[in-house]
Structures are given as structure tokens and as C-alpha cells.
Amino acid sequence: MATSFKGVHYPESVILYAVYFYVRYAVSYRDLEEIMAERGVDVDHATLNRWVVKFSTDLAAEAQKRKR
């Protein structure tokens, strides 16, 4: 099961970084919005929420599969 990034307006690496950072460090979406802005990526906290909801389960399943 590969995660599909079809139709998103940001590069895959940006999305993966944001989702990983949110899950790993348990920051708020607004704090993550500021962190991303410091790195030059202008993205709304609501978009970050949608990314986490959409991609975190697929990424966790992929990581679990690779762990075995």
C-alpha cells in the first residue's frame, strides 16, 4: 500500500515532514504552522490538520510493515 500524494499542492517531502513532526513531537497545529513558516513554507493550520488525518494512518501502516 503506497501513499498517494496525487492532487496535493505541496511537495511530498513537505507533507511528510509536517506529518512526521506533528506525530513525533505532539505540537499543536498552530505551533506547527509557525515551525513550517520558519522553514519557508506558508501553510495554514487547517491544511496541516487535513494532512495528518489523511496521511498519518497510511504512513504508520507503512512504517509498521517495514519494521517487521
N, CA, C and O atoms as CSV, one atom per row, in Angstrom:
chain,resi,resn,atom,element,x,y,z
A,1,MET,N,N,0.846,-1.173,0.000
A,1,MET,CA,C,0.000,0.000,0.000
A,1,MET,C,C,0.892,1.236,0.000
A,1,MET,O,O,1.515,1.550,1.014
A,2,ALA,N,N,0.956,1.911,-1.085
A,2,ALA,CA,C,1.748,3.131,-1.185
A,2,ALA,C,C,0.841,4.337,-0.970
A,2,ALA,O,O,-0.297,4.370,-1.438
A,3,THR,N,N,1.362,5.310,-0.264
A,3,THR,CA,C,0.611,6.526,-0.011
A,3,THR,C,C,0.566,7.354,-1.282
A,3,THR,O,O,1.600,7.612,-1.899
A,4,SER,N,N,-0.621,7.768,-1.671
A,4,SER,CA,C,-0.790,8.555,-2.884
A,4,SER,C,C,-0.861,10.040,-2.539
A,4,SER,O,O,-1.677,10.466,-1.722
A,5,PHE,N,N,0.003,10.808,-3.172
A,5,PHE,CA,C,0.010,12.247,-2.963
A,5,PHE,C,C,-0.593,12.970,-4.165
A,5,PHE,O,O,-0.338,14.156,-4.377
A,6,LYS,N,N,-1.381,12.261,-4.936
A,6,LYS,CA,C,-1.997,12.836,-6.120
A,6,LYS,C,C,-2.984,13.935,-5.729
A,6,LYS,O,O,-3.832,13.748,-4.856
A,7,GLY,N,N,-2.856,15.078,-6.390
A,7,GLY,CA,C,-3.789,16.167,-6.178
A,7,GLY,C,C,-3.403,17.150,-5.087
A,7,GLY,O,O,-4.117,18.128,-4.868
A,8,VAL,N,N,-2.298,16.921,-4.398
A,8,VAL,CA,C,-1.887,17.878,-3.369
A,8,VAL,C,C,-1.043,18.977,-4.009
A,8,VAL,O,O,-0.411,18.756,-5.043
A,9,HIS,N,N,-1.033,20.159,-3.395
A,9,HIS,CA,C,-0.355,21.299,-3.985
A,9,HIS,C,C,1.016,21.563,-3.405
A,9,HIS,O,O,1.679,22.522,-3.800
A,10,TYR,N,N,1.450,20.737,-2.480
A,10,TYR,CA,C,2.766,20.876,-1.874
A,10,TYR,C,C,3.600,19.644,-2.221
A,10,TYR,O,O,3.049,18.578,-2.496
A,11,PRO,N,N,4.915,19.784,-2.211
A,11,PRO,CA,C,5.761,18.617,-2.478
A,11,PRO,C,C,5.580,17.538,-1.408
A,11,PRO,O,O,5.279,17.830,-0.250
A,12,GLU,N,N,5.767,16.311,-1.820
A,12,GLU,CA,C,5.618,15.171,-0.921
A,12,GLU,C,C,6.524,15.318,0.309
A,12,GLU,O,O,6.120,14.978,1.421
A,13,SER,N,N,7.724,15.815,0.114
A,13,SER,CA,C,8.667,15.946,1.224
A,13,SER,C,C,8.163,16.919,2.283
A,13,SER,O,O,8.382,16.692,3.473
A,14,VAL,N,N,7.499,17.985,1.884
A,14,VAL,CA,C,6.953,18.963,2.828
A,14,VAL,C,C,5.842,18.325,3.657
A,14,VAL,O,O,5.783,18.509,4.872
A,15,ILE,N,N,4.974,17.587,3.004
A,15,ILE,CA,C,3.862,16.936,3.697
A,15,ILE,C,C,4.386,15.898,4.680
A,15,ILE,O,O,3.938,15.839,5.826
A,16,LEU,N,N,5.326,15.086,4.236
A,16,LEU,CA,C,5.883,14.061,5.112
A,16,LEU,C,C,6.579,14.677,6.319
A,16,LEU,O,O,6.452,14.178,7.437
A,17,TYR,N,N,7.315,15.760,6.092
A,17,TYR,CA,C,7.991,16.443,7.191
A,17,TYR,C,C,6.986,16.962,8.209
A,17,TYR,O,O,7.174,16.783,9.412
A,18,ALA,N,N,5.927,17.601,7.740
A,18,ALA,CA,C,4.923,18.169,8.640
A,18,ALA,C,C,4.204,17.087,9.430
A,18,ALA,O,O,4.023,17.221,10.640
A,19,VAL,N,N,3.797,16.029,8.767
A,19,VAL,CA,C,3.082,14.946,9.452
A,19,VAL,C,C,4.004,14.267,10.458
A,19,VAL,O,O,3.594,13.991,11.586
A,20,TYR,N,N,5.238,13.996,10.062
A,20,TYR,CA,C,6.195,13.370,10.973
A,20,TYR,C,C,6.420,14.251,12.194
A,20,TYR,O,O,6.411,13.758,13.322
A,21,PHE,N,N,6.623,15.551,11.981
A,21,PHE,CA,C,6.891,16.473,13.077
A,21,PHE,C,C,5.706,16.528,14.031
A,21,PHE,O,O,5.894,16.541,15.247
A,22,TYR,N,N,4.498,16.560,13.500
A,22,TYR,CA,C,3.297,16.605,14.346
A,22,TYR,C,C,3.171,15.337,15.189
A,22,TYR,O,O,2.915,15.405,16.391
A,23,VAL,N,N,3.350,14.200,14.561
A,23,VAL,CA,C,3.185,12.928,15.267
A,23,VAL,C,C,4.316,12.701,16.263
A,23,VAL,O,O,4.083,12.249,17.384
A,24,ARG,N,N,5.528,13.013,15.856
A,24,ARG,CA,C,6.695,12.739,16.699
A,24,ARG,C,C,6.768,13.643,17.923
A,24,ARG,O,O,7.076,13.166,19.016
A,25,TYR,N,N,6.494,14.924,17.769
A,25,TYR,CA,C,6.692,15.878,18.845
A,25,TYR,C,C,5.399,16.381,19.476
A,25,TYR,O,O,5.455,17.176,20.414
A,26,ALA,N,N,4.264,15.957,19.006
A,26,ALA,CA,C,2.959,16.300,19.590
A,26,ALA,C,C,2.793,17.803,19.819
A,26,ALA,O,O,2.419,18.237,20.909
A,27,VAL,N,N,3.073,18.578,18.793
A,27,VAL,CA,C,2.864,20.021,18.853
A,27,VAL,C,C,1.454,20.327,18.346
A,27,VAL,O,O,0.821,19.490,17.702
A,28,SER,N,N,0.977,21.521,18.640
A,28,SER,CA,C,-0.329,21.914,18.135
A,28,SER,C,C,-0.211,22.268,16.650
A,28,SER,O,O,0.885,22.501,16.140
A,29,TYR,N,N,-1.349,22.303,15.973
A,29,TYR,CA,C,-1.333,22.649,14.549
A,29,TYR,C,C,-0.876,24.093,14.336
A,29,TYR,O,O,-0.198,24.395,13.354
A,30,ARG,N,N,-1.242,24.967,15.243
A,30,ARG,CA,C,-0.818,26.368,15.120
A,30,ARG,C,C,0.684,26.511,15.356
A,30,ARG,O,O,1.347,27.302,14.686
A,31,ASP,N,N,1.217,25.750,16.305
A,31,ASP,CA,C,2.672,25.761,16.514
A,31,ASP,C,C,3.390,25.181,15.295
A,31,ASP,O,O,4.426,25.693,14.872
A,32,LEU,N,N,2.837,24.124,14.745
A,32,LEU,CA,C,3.437,23.527,13.555
A,32,LEU,C,C,3.377,24.494,12.373
A,32,LEU,O,O,4.295,24.537,11.554
A,33,GLU,N,N,2.303,25.262,12.287
A,33,GLU,CA,C,2.192,26.289,11.244
A,33,GLU,C,C,3.342,27.286,11.365
A,33,GLU,O,O,3.928,27.679,10.357
A,34,GLU,N,N,3.665,27.694,12.581
A,34,GLU,CA,C,4.778,28.615,12.806
A,34,GLU,C,C,6.122,27.969,12.484
A,34,GLU,O,O,6.999,28.610,11.905
A,35,ILE,N,N,6.283,26.710,12.857
A,35,ILE,CA,C,7.525,25.984,12.574
A,35,ILE,C,C,7.735,25.882,11.071
A,35,ILE,O,O,8.846,26.082,10.580
A,36,MET,N,N,6.674,25.572,10.344
A,36,MET,CA,C,6.787,25.464,8.891
A,36,MET,C,C,7.088,26.827,8.272
A,36,MET,O,O,7.850,26.910,7.309
A,37,ALA,N,N,6.499,27.901,8.815
A,37,ALA,CA,C,6.753,29.252,8.312
A,37,ALA,C,C,8.214,29.633,8.521
A,37,ALA,O,O,8.806,30.296,7.669
A,38,GLU,N,N,8.799,29.226,9.637
A,38,GLU,CA,C,10.224,29.477,9.887
A,38,GLU,C,C,11.097,28.791,8.849
A,38,GLU,O,O,12.210,29.237,8.572
A,39,ARG,N,N,10.594,27.715,8.282
A,39,ARG,CA,C,11.338,26.970,7.268
A,39,ARG,C,C,10.958,27.386,5.844
A,39,ARG,O,O,11.381,26.762,4.871
A,40,GLY,N,N,10.161,28.440,5.737
A,40,GLY,CA,C,9.829,28.998,4.438
A,40,GLY,C,C,8.615,28.400,3.754
A,40,GLY,O,O,8.405,28.628,2.562
A,41,VAL,N,N,7.807,27.632,4.489
A,41,VAL,CA,C,6.619,27.012,3.911
A,41,VAL,C,C,5.387,27.673,4.519
A,41,VAL,O,O,5.133,27.538,5.716
A,42,ASP,N,N,4.628,28.381,3.703
A,42,ASP,CA,C,3.423,29.062,4.163
A,42,ASP,C,C,2.237,28.123,4.002
A,42,ASP,O,O,1.721,27.933,2.900
A,43,VAL,N,N,1.812,27.535,5.123
A,43,VAL,CA,C,0.707,26.577,5.096
A,43,VAL,C,C,-0.180,26.842,6.310
A,43,VAL,O,O,0.319,27.128,7.399
A,44,ASP,N,N,-1.482,26.747,6.120
A,44,ASP,CA,C,-2.453,27.011,7.165
A,44,ASP,C,C,-2.562,25.820,8.119
A,44,ASP,O,O,-2.329,24.677,7.725
A,45,HIS,N,N,-2.917,26.095,9.371
A,45,HIS,CA,C,-3.049,25.021,10.352
A,45,HIS,C,C,-4.173,24.044,9.986
A,45,HIS,O,O,-4.089,22.861,10.318
A,46,ALA,N,N,-5.201,24.513,9.320
A,46,ALA,CA,C,-6.281,23.612,8.901
A,46,ALA,C,C,-5.788,22.628,7.834
A,46,ALA,O,O,-6.200,21.468,7.813
A,47,THR,N,N,-4.916,23.094,6.965
A,47,THR,CA,C,-4.320,22.211,5.963
A,47,THR,C,C,-3.452,21.162,6.633
A,47,THR,O,O,-3.471,19.994,6.243
A,48,LEU,N,N,-2.695,21.568,7.633
A,48,LEU,CA,C,-1.873,20.615,8.380
A,48,LEU,C,C,-2.747,19.556,9.029
A,48,LEU,O,O,-2.395,18.377,9.039
A,49,ASN,N,N,-3.879,19.970,9.568
A,49,ASN,CA,C,-4.816,19.017,10.165
A,49,ASN,C,C,-5.291,18.010,9.124
A,49,ASN,O,O,-5.320,16.809,9.393
A,50,ARG,N,N,-5.659,18.480,7.954
A,50,ARG,CA,C,-6.123,17.579,6.890
A,50,ARG,C,C,-5.030,16.602,6.489
A,50,ARG,O,O,-5.302,15.424,6.259
A,51,TRP,N,N,-3.785,17.089,6.404
A,51,TRP,CA,C,-2.669,16.200,6.056
A,51,TRP,C,C,-2.484,15.104,7.093
A,51,TRP,O,O,-2.302,13.938,6.742
A,52,VAL,N,N,-2.529,15.470,8.358
A,52,VAL,CA,C,-2.332,14.486,9.420
A,52,VAL,C,C,-3.449,13.453,9.388
A,52,VAL,O,O,-3.192,12.254,9.492
A,53,VAL,N,N,-4.676,13.908,9.247
A,53,VAL,CA,C,-5.809,12.983,9.193
A,53,VAL,C,C,-5.704,12.064,7.982
A,53,VAL,O,O,-5.970,10.867,8.084
A,54,LYS,N,N,-5.320,12.617,6.843
A,54,LYS,CA,C,-5.291,11.850,5.597
A,54,LYS,C,C,-4.093,10.907,5.498
A,54,LYS,O,O,-4.235,9.778,5.026
A,55,PHE,N,N,-2.916,11.356,5.937
A,55,PHE,CA,C,-1.697,10.604,5.662
A,55,PHE,C,C,-1.116,9.849,6.852
A,55,PHE,O,O,-0.326,8.929,6.641
A,56,SER,N,N,-1.461,10.188,8.075
A,56,SER,CA,C,-0.790,9.564,9.218
A,56,SER,C,C,-1.088,8.073,9.331
A,56,SER,O,O,-0.187,7.299,9.655
A,57,THR,N,N,-2.312,7.650,9.076
A,57,THR,CA,C,-2.622,6.223,9.190
A,57,THR,C,C,-1.893,5.404,8.133
A,57,THR,O,O,-1.391,4.318,8.425
A,58,ASP,N,N,-1.830,5.920,6.899
A,58,ASP,CA,C,-1.113,5.212,5.842
A,58,ASP,C,C,0.376,5.135,6.146
A,58,ASP,O,O,1.009,4.101,5.935
A,59,LEU,N,N,0.925,6.230,6.639
A,59,LEU,CA,C,2.349,6.258,6.957
A,59,LEU,C,C,2.673,5.341,8.125
A,59,LEU,O,O,3.712,4.679,8.123
A,60,ALA,N,N,1.800,5.293,9.121
A,60,ALA,CA,C,2.019,4.399,10.257
A,60,ALA,C,C,1.956,2.934,9.810
A,60,ALA,O,O,2.759,2.116,10.260
A,61,ALA,N,N,1.025,2.606,8.946
A,61,ALA,CA,C,0.915,1.235,8.436
A,61,ALA,C,C,2.148,0.867,7.617
A,61,ALA,O,O,2.650,-0.253,7.713
A,62,GLU,N,N,2.630,1.802,6.818
A,62,GLU,CA,C,3.832,1.564,6.011
A,62,GLU,C,C,5.051,1.359,6.906
A,62,GLU,O,O,5.873,0.481,6.645
A,63,ALA,N,N,5.170,2.160,7.953
A,63,ALA,CA,C,6.288,2.025,8.884
A,63,ALA,C,C,6.219,0.690,9.628
A,63,ALA,O,O,7.242,0.037,9.833
A,64,GLN,N,N,5.027,0.293,10.024
A,64,GLN,CA,C,4.855,-0.978,10.723
A,64,GLN,C,C,5.225,-2.153,9.828
A,64,GLN,O,O,5.836,-3.124,10.275
A,65,LYS,N,N,4.847,-2.050,8.560
A,65,LYS,CA,C,5.158,-3.118,7.610
A,65,LYS,C,C,6.679,-3.234,7.421
A,65,LYS,O,O,7.209,-4.342,7.342
A,66,ARG,N,N,7.362,-2.119,7.350
A,66,ARG,CA,C,8.817,-2.124,7.166
A,66,ARG,C,C,9.535,-2.576,8.426
A,66,ARG,O,O,10.652,-3.089,8.351
A,67,LYS,N,N,8.919,-2.397,9.568
A,67,LYS,CA,C,9.535,-2.748,10.842
A,67,LYS,C,C,9.668,-4.258,10.992
A,67,LYS,O,O,10.603,-4.736,11.635
A,68,ARG,N,N,8.764,-4.995,10.420
A,68,ARG,CA,C,8.779,-6.467,10.557
A,68,ARG,C,C,9.929,-7.092,9.822
A,68,ARG,O,O,10.082,-8.314,9.838
